[in-house]
Amino acid sequence: MERIQVKTVLCAAAIASMILVAAAPAAMSQDRPPMGPPRPPAPAVSVTGAGTVSARPDVAEVATGVITQAPTAGKALAQNSAVMEKVLKAVSALGIAEKDVQTSSINVVPQRRQGKQESYPPDITGYEVSNQLRVKVRDLAILGRLLDELVTQGANNLGGIHFSVAEPAPLLDQARAKAVADARRKAEVYATTAGVKLGRVLSIRESTAVVPRPEGFQMRAMAASAVPVAPGEQEFQASVDITYAIE
């Protein structure tokens, strides 16, 4: 009799647990709110604004150098060094700081001529030494005098002049502000035309912010007194994508 009672109790407990497990999903499903149709996106308008600011460059970088040729490498190098020493003194005399003068390259290249017979290697007829220099000018008022002095002292390789703005960040910020204002103007036009009211800003994403590449021009090695130089202007551009809510 005791064994039969134990089995009856176990069977009753198993049935009760099965009922609870089966009832649990039903209870959970009753707690969840019913799934309705997806909500339509909130009305909004997205526009792209652009802004441009122009400024005169205030820095120039001059690429210059000395090229010499001689029968031997030592003689070509000695001649080149003597001329470059005069060039560096002239640059310093104009008040240009040492940190703004940098040697970019020095090359010693043999000059060759094909031998009498093509099967023979070319003959070395001499050597050419090239010493290249970069000079940053922070006072554009002396730029013309600098070019004149470079040529006068023997610089016979002028690679060009590149203009830039020393502090572009404030100009880019002005361009960004103009881009935001342009985006607002466009959004208001769309909202007014559509007969709705423009609401708050939902998102802002900068599309582009362009710092102009240094503008420059090539020069020939020609002596002239106070070479005239025109730096012109550079444009800083910004573009922004803005989304506004529609009320």
VENFEN-V553932 format. One record per pair of residues at least 24 apart in sequence whose ideal C-beta (glycine too) atoms are under 8 Angstrom apart, sorted by sequence separation. I is the first residue (numbers start at 1). J is the second residue. If there is no record, write none. Layout:
BEGIN
i:I j:J
i:I j:J
END
This chain:
BEGIN
i:106 j:130
i:180 j:204
i:212 j:236
i:105 j:130
i:106 j:131
i:132 j:157
i:211 j:236
i:105 j:131
i:106 j:132
i:210 j:236
i:105 j:132
i:130 j:157
i:132 j:159
i:210 j:237
i:103 j:131
i:104 j:132
i:138 j:166
i:209 j:237
i:210 j:238
i:103 j:132
i:104 j:133
i:208 j:237
i:209 j:238
i:103 j:133
i:104 j:134
i:176 j:206
i:208 j:238
i:209 j:239
i:77 j:108
i:102 j:133
i:103 j:134
i:208 j:239
i:76 j:108
i:101 j:133
i:102 j:134
i:206 j:238
i:207 j:239
i:101 j:134
i:176 j:209
i:206 j:239
i:207 j:240
i:101 j:135
i:175 j:209
i:206 j:240
i:207 j:241
i:73 j:108
i:100 j:135
i:101 j:136
i:205 j:240
i:206 j:241
i:100 j:136
i:204 j:240
i:205 j:241
i:73 j:110
i:100 j:137
i:172 j:209
i:204 j:241
i:205 j:242
i:100 j:138
i:203 j:241
i:204 j:242
i:96 j:135
i:172 j:211
i:203 j:242
i:204 j:243
i:96 j:136
i:203 j:243
i:63 j:104
i:96 j:137
i:201 j:242
i:202 j:243
i:69 j:111
i:201 j:243
i:202 j:244
i:168 j:211
i:201 j:244
i:202 j:245
i:91 j:135
i:95 j:139
i:200 j:244
i:201 j:245
i:88 j:133
i:199 j:244
i:200 j:245
i:87 j:133
i:198 j:244
i:199 j:245
i:84 j:131
i:95 j:142
i:198 j:245
i:199 j:246
i:94 j:142
i:164 j:212
i:198 j:246
i:199 j:247
i:80 j:129
i:84 j:133
i:197 j:246
i:198 j:247
i:76 j:126
i:77 j:127
i:79 j:129
i:80 j:130
i:81 j:131
i:96 j:146
i:164 j:214
i:196 j:246
i:197 j:247
i:76 j:127
i:80 j:131
i:94 j:145
i:163 j:214
i:164 j:215
i:196 j:247
i:75 j:127
i:76 j:128
i:77 j:129
i:94 j:146
i:162 j:214
i:163 j:215
i:76 j:129
i:162 j:215
i:163 j:216
i:191 j:244
i:71 j:125
i:72 j:126
i:73 j:127
i:162 j:216
i:71 j:126
i:72 j:127
i:91 j:146
i:94 j:149
i:161 j:216
i:187 j:242
i:191 j:246
i:70 j:126
i:71 j:127
i:73 j:129
i:93 j:149
i:160 j:216
i:161 j:217
i:69 j:126
i:70 j:127
i:160 j:217
i:183 j:240
i:187 j:244
i:69 j:127
i:91 j:149
i:160 j:218
i:161 j:219
i:183 j:241
i:184 j:242
i:69 j:128
i:70 j:129
i:90 j:149
i:91 j:150
i:159 j:218
i:160 j:219
i:179 j:238
i:183 j:242
i:68 j:128
i:69 j:129
i:90 j:150
i:158 j:218
i:178 j:238
i:179 j:239
i:180 j:240
i:67 j:128
i:68 j:129
i:158 j:219
i:175 j:236
i:179 j:240
i:67 j:129
i:90 j:152
i:158 j:220
i:174 j:236
i:175 j:237
i:176 j:238
i:180 j:242
i:67 j:130
i:87 j:150
i:90 j:153
i:158 j:221
i:175 j:238
i:66 j:130
i:67 j:131
i:89 j:153
i:157 j:221
i:172 j:236
i:176 j:240
i:65 j:130
i:66 j:131
i:156 j:221
i:171 j:236
i:65 j:131
i:87 j:153
i:155 j:221
i:172 j:238
i:65 j:132
i:86 j:153
i:87 j:154
i:64 j:132
i:65 j:133
i:86 j:154
i:87 j:155
i:161 j:229
i:163 j:231
i:168 j:236
i:63 j:132
i:64 j:133
i:163 j:232
i:165 j:234
i:63 j:133
i:83 j:153
i:151 j:221
i:164 j:234
i:63 j:134
i:64 j:135
i:83 j:154
i:151 j:222
i:152 j:223
i:163 j:234
i:165 j:236
i:62 j:134
i:83 j:155
i:147 j:219
i:151 j:223
i:61 j:134
i:62 j:135
i:151 j:224
i:61 j:135
i:62 j:136
i:61 j:136
i:62 j:137
i:148 j:223
i:60 j:136
i:61 j:137
i:148 j:224
i:59 j:136
i:60 j:137
i:147 j:224
i:148 j:225
i:59 j:137
i:148 j:226
i:59 j:138
i:148 j:227
i:58 j:138
i:60 j:140
i:147 j:227
i:59 j:140
i:62 j:143
i:145 j:226
i:58 j:140
i:144 j:226
i:147 j:229
i:57 j:140
i:60 j:143
i:144 j:227
i:62 j:146
i:143 j:227
i:144 j:228
i:62 j:147
i:144 j:229
i:64 j:150
i:143 j:229
i:62 j:150
i:66 j:154
i:66 j:155
i:67 j:156
i:140 j:229
i:65 j:155
i:66 j:156
i:67 j:157
i:64 j:155
i:65 j:156
i:66 j:157
i:140 j:231
i:65 j:157
i:64 j:157
i:64 j:158
i:65 j:159
i:63 j:158
i:64 j:159
i:62 j:158
i:63 j:159
i:63 j:160
i:62 j:160
i:63 j:161
i:62 j:161
i:63 j:162
i:61 j:161
i:60 j:161
i:61 j:162
i:60 j:162
i:60 j:163
i:61 j:164
i:59 j:163
i:60 j:164
i:59 j:164
i:57 j:163
i:59 j:165
i:57 j:164
i:58 j:165
i:59 j:166
i:57 j:165
i:58 j:166
i:55 j:165
i:55 j:171
i:53 j:171
i:53 j:172
i:53 j:174
i:53 j:175
i:51 j:174
i:52 j:175
i:51 j:175
i:51 j:176
i:53 j:178
i:51 j:177
i:52 j:178
i:51 j:178
i:50 j:178
i:51 j:179
i:49 j:178
i:50 j:179
i:51 j:180
i:49 j:179
i:51 j:181
i:49 j:180
i:51 j:182
i:49 j:181
i:50 j:182
i:49 j:182
i:49 j:183
i:48 j:183
i:49 j:184
i:47 j:183
i:49 j:185
i:49 j:186
i:48 j:186
i:47 j:186
i:47 j:187
i:45 j:187
i:47 j:190
i:45 j:190
i:45 j:191
i:43 j:196
i:45 j:198
i:61 j:214
i:44 j:202
i:57 j:215
i:48 j:207
i:60 j:229
i:60 j:231
i:57 j:231
i:56 j:231
i:57 j:232
i:56 j:232
i:57 j:233
i:56 j:233
i:57 j:234
i:55 j:233
i:56 j:234
i:54 j:233
i:55 j:234
i:54 j:234
i:54 j:235
i:55 j:236
i:53 j:235
i:54 j:236
i:52 j:235
i:53 j:236
i:52 j:236
i:52 j:237
i:51 j:237
i:52 j:238
i:50 j:237
i:51 j:238
i:50 j:238
i:51 j:239
i:50 j:239
i:49 j:239
i:48 j:239
i:49 j:240
i:48 j:240
i:48 j:241
i:49 j:242
i:47 j:241
i:48 j:242
i:46 j:241
i:47 j:242
i:46 j:242
i:46 j:243
i:47 j:244
i:45 j:243
i:46 j:244
i:44 j:243
i:45 j:244
i:44 j:244
i:44 j:245
i:45 j:246
i:43 j:245
i:44 j:246
i:42 j:245
i:43 j:246
i:42 j:246
END
